[in-house]
Amino acid sequence: MQQIFNFILKNSNRLLFLLLLILSFSLTIQSHSYHKSKIISSANFFTGGIYEKINSVDEYFGLRKQNEELAQENARLKSILFNLKDTTKLPEIDTIKGVRKTDIIVSKVIHNSYSIQENFITINNGSASGIKPNMGVINSAGIVGIVDNTSKNFATVISILNVNSKINAKIKKSNHFGSLVWNGKSTGFVQLIDVPRLASVRKGDTIVTGEQSTIFPENIGIGTIERVYTDNETNYYTLDIKLFNDMTNLGHVYVIKNKDAEEITNLENKNKKDE
């Protein structure tokens, strides 16, 4: 212990300089959006590479080839389902643009946090694969999160287990909608807030993504109602939703590219400016 104190005293000037340098660097990043975005992108590249190396070691002992093939097949089937209005018909093609309205990019989770208030996921695809911020991320069980930042080969995703996450969702049987949030408590539950008291809600009812979302296709599974709370002040329901997804055990995911999202968002922003 005495040696530690002697080292600190001997190098006090250098340690003070290093502390002030780190502090000034941090303040610069926080106050300049350009510097902040560059740091985030570089961090994604660096941490993504580390997470991928760790993940590839784990995968070596698994069925890597079979998982990739199953993921590709699931992506193909989901692409068909997302474009079907009637599941007995063939998927409709946009004859003007010659492409489907919804594209799916297969990716893999290489890092997943779920034990803090603001949880993030790292996937092993980025801008080079066409992934951009605000794209929805799902898997075979339901929604996972929304892309936040990207580097060339990696992307970070805001998990639905993040207190800042807010997603349009609805009660499947009635189409009454609300905002899907997380209260930061259980990894197995999220909350649907601002649901009108006129809505008929029961334990076990299915919750899916809503039609007002420009990020997720409508009717992607989320979970089932576990408990109903009444807010007497706001006259709305708050619902505890038991997730279909095990957010502590994520593998392959699918990034949703909604080609209409930008057009819808620009139109809505134009209307807001006109008001």
PyMOL commands that set and color helices and strands:
alter all, ss='L'
color gray80, all
select helices_A, chain A and resi 2-10+12-31+33-60+64-82+127-129+261-274
alter helices_A, ss='H'
color red, helices_A
select strands_A, chain A and resi 102-112+118-123+136-138+143-150+155-162+167-171+177-181+189-196+206-209+221-231+236-243+252-258
alter strands_A, ss='S'
color yellow, strands_A
deselect
rebuild
show_as cartoon
